[in-house]
Amino acid sequence: MSRGSDVDGMKRSVEEMAARFTEQAADYDEEKGAEYRACAALVIEYADPDRDDVVLDLGTGTGAIALALAPDAERVIGRDISEGMLDRARRKAADAGIENVEFGYGEFRDPDVPTGRAVDVVTSNFALHHLDDDEKRAAIRVMAGTGARRIVLGDVMFFEGPDPDEPFYNPAVDDPSTVGTLVEAFTDVGFAVVVAERVHDQVGVLVAERIGSGDEVPGAE
Ligand SMILES: C[S@@+](CC[C@H](N)C(=O)[O-])C[C@H]1O[C@@H](n2cnc3c(N)ncnc32)[C@H](O)[C@@H]1O
C-alpha cells in the first residue's frame, strides 16, 4: 500500500503505525541505542524553551522529550497516534509529579493543538521518518503554522546515502529523507536551518529558526 496516496490509504497506515507502537509501548524505553540517546539529548538541549514557552512535541511516544523539557517550559503538549505510547507517557508524568504536560492524540498533519494556545517551540524526535517526503513537507508546514519560532527535529536522516548494511530504520515501514530534502522543507515555510548536527551518517538533529515576524508562513492558506 502506498502511504499518503489517498485519505483512506493514509488513515489505514496511521492506524497500522499506531497499533505497531502500542504493541511495543511496554518495552519501548528499554535498550535505546547510543545514537538515539545522543539525538534525544541534542533535541532537548537545542529546544531550550524559555520559562513562559509552550512546547509542542510531535510523535512524543512515551514522552522522552516532553518530560525532559517540562521543568523548563510553561507547558508541554505531547501528541502521538499510539494510545499505548501515550498511556506510558501519562504514567511517567504522574510518577514524576510533572503537571504542566498534557499528552493526547494528534497526528503530524493535525496535531490538535488546543484552540487559542500559542506554540513557541516544536520538537520531534525519531518520529518524522515514518512519513514519506511529501508527508514530511506537509508536517513541517503544519509545524510552521503553529506560529512557533523554533523547530527542533531529531531523526533518522541521510547525510550520506542510505547504508543497507547498517540501517537505522526498517525499510518496510520507515522512509527517512536526505538532510537536503528536510532543509529545503524548512526553508520553504520561512525557516532557516541554523544547526545541522550529524550524530551518525544516518542520524541527525536540525534546528530551524523562523525568519521574520512569525505571522506568515509562505504558501499557507
Ligand atoms: C520511535 S518513536 C519516538 C518517540 C519519542 N519521540 C522518543 O524520542 O522516544 C516514534 C513515535 O512516532 C509516532 N508516530 C508515527 N507516526 C505518527 C504520525 N503520523 N503522527 C504522530 N505521531 C506519529 C509513533 O506512534 C511513535 O510513538
The ligand as a Tripos MOL2 file, in Angstrom:
@<TRIPOS>MOLECULE
LIG
   27    29     1     0     0
SMALL
NO_CHARGES

@<TRIPOS>ATOM
      1 C1         10.3370    5.8840   17.5690 C.3       1 LIG1
      2 S1          9.0090    6.6420   18.4420 S.3       1 LIG1
      3 C2          9.7610    8.0980   19.1080 C.3       1 LIG1
      4 C3          9.0990    8.5580   20.3690 C.3       1 LIG1
      5 C4          9.7620    9.7530   21.0900 C.3       1 LIG1
      6 N1          9.7250   10.9540   20.2870 N.3       1 LIG1
      7 C5         11.1610    9.4400   21.5190 C.2       1 LIG1
      8 O1         12.0620   10.2090   21.2040 O.co2     1 LIG1
      9 O2         11.3560    8.4240   22.2210 O.co2     1 LIG1
     10 C6          8.0190    7.2660   17.1110 C.3       1 LIG1
     11 C7          6.6460    7.7550   17.5340 C.3       1 LIG1
     12 O3          6.0340    8.4370   16.4340 O.3       1 LIG1
     13 C8          4.6550    8.1750   16.4700 C.3       1 LIG1
     14 N2          4.0870    8.4440   15.1400 N.ar      1 LIG1
     15 C9          4.2280    7.7140   13.9910 C.ar      1 LIG1
     16 N3          3.5440    8.2810   13.0020 N.ar      1 LIG1
     17 C10         2.9420    9.3900   13.5140 C.ar      1 LIG1
     18 C11         2.0720   10.3970   12.9770 C.ar      1 LIG1
     19 N4          1.6870   10.3650   11.7010 N.pl3     1 LIG1
     20 N5          1.6600   11.3870   13.7860 N.ar      1 LIG1
     21 C12         2.0570   11.4490   15.0890 C.ar      1 LIG1
     22 N6          2.8640   10.5180   15.6470 N.ar      1 LIG1
     23 C13         3.2990    9.5010   14.8790 C.ar      1 LIG1
     24 C14         4.5750    6.7090   16.8920 C.3       1 LIG1
     25 O4          3.3130    6.3470   17.3940 O.3       1 LIG1
     26 C15         5.6860    6.6410   17.9410 C.3       1 LIG1
     27 O5          5.2130    6.8370   19.2390 O.3       1 LIG1
@<TRIPOS>BOND
     1     1     2 1
     2     2     3 1
     3     2    10 1
     4     3     4 1
     5     4     5 1
     6     5     6 1
     7     5     7 1
     8     7     8 2
     9     7     9 1
    10    10    11 1
    11    11    12 1
    12    11    26 1
    13    12    13 1
    14    13    14 1
    15    13    24 1
    16    14    15 ar
    17    14    23 ar
    18    15    16 ar
    19    16    17 ar
    20    17    18 ar
    21    17    23 ar
    22    18    19 1
    23    18    20 ar
    24    20    21 ar
    25    21    22 ar
    26    22    23 ar
    27    24    25 1
    28    24    26 1
    29    26    27 1
@<TRIPOS>SUBSTRUCTURE
     1 LIG1         1 GROUP 0 **** ****
